Amino acid sequence: MHGVRRRTRASTTPGIGAPARRRLLAGLALVVAMLLAGCATFPDDGARDWRERAEGQGELGGPPALASPEPPPPGEPRPDQQPQGGSPSAPQPCVDPDPQVVATCLGPVGAVAVLPAGDEALVGERTTGRVLRVKKDSAPQLVTTVPVDPAAGLTGLVLSPGYAEDRLVYALAGTATDVQVLRLAPGEPPKPVLTGIPRGPGGALAVDPDGSLLVATGAGAGPLAGKVLRIDTLGRPVPGNPDPASPVLSSGLTAPGGLCVDPVTRTVWATDRTPTRDVLHRVTPGPLGAPAWTWPDKPGVAGCTVLPGTLAVAERGAGALFVLRPGENGAFTGDPRPVLTGTYGALAAVAPAPDGLIWLGTANKDRGRPGATDDRVIRIQPPSGGAGSAA
């Protein structure tokens, strides 16, 4: 009615003062809000991120899968890439579970030279020119770096005949202009011993029983191309070469992969890759004769080594170690055959150890199909040369 005021009466709830009333009203408001939320509905045409429930996820099968978060703006790191504690996480060690693997995560291995103790070796990375000292359960140690052109690279590494006294090592490396034999002395930069070798495919280095350096060179232009050279540790021709004034011992190579010497028979072996086949030669003074063994399928022969009764040839393309057993009169006995096929991939370098084991180096990065721990250095028991009679 006009002129009549309606007054609001205060609560007359017994025993409750003003502060208590305010708390009671706030609690009632919260309850009402929760009830309303429980009755909420959603439209059927909204976007949904449906995912099939993967077996083994959620509830008793482990934590449920979560939808992937929206990608961050360009230039911002993903949440799972944020460093912990404000600093990047430490790199994980490169460890291979194979107990025969000595060193891992190297560049393609061009050469291996086992040290006199037998449990360590010097390893030459072909494309980087790094020379590393490797040992089982130890991080590789950089010894020196040889200047190389990666296209040619470091393809040979041998200990000096007097290594026990002089600690010298010799390397064969292709540079941008030529191929060189280098002397590596502790604490000194690599020093050229023989230069002017034409760049060509392949190359290898060995020491003969007389302590001379043997150098296999690839085919090309020039008097030192496609040859086996025999020089002393100062780079001079050795007496006994066909021409005393020339370092050339033998000729007729195309793309040599390895040189190795039988210390008992004093036979020098050379592996070679020709346009039509891969071959194994006995090296004799003068032009090379007919091959002692051929591979028409061209498995990519590389380094070789000789142990008592066994000649082993590394094969890059076939990823195997080919084992022969040299006999008398130039023949091979038993059943020459590949072993370790596919076990370690492309095998490039092989070297004997004083304890009778064989060290291998891989070159899987050269082939573009490296494994998680390539390239590797491996130490194995020497395989047998086969059994039965020759076919």
Order of alpha helices (4+ residues) and beta strands (2+ residues): alpha-beta-beta-beta-beta-beta-beta-alpha-beta-beta-beta-beta-beta-beta-beta-beta-beta-beta-beta-beta-beta-beta-beta-beta-beta-beta-alpha-beta
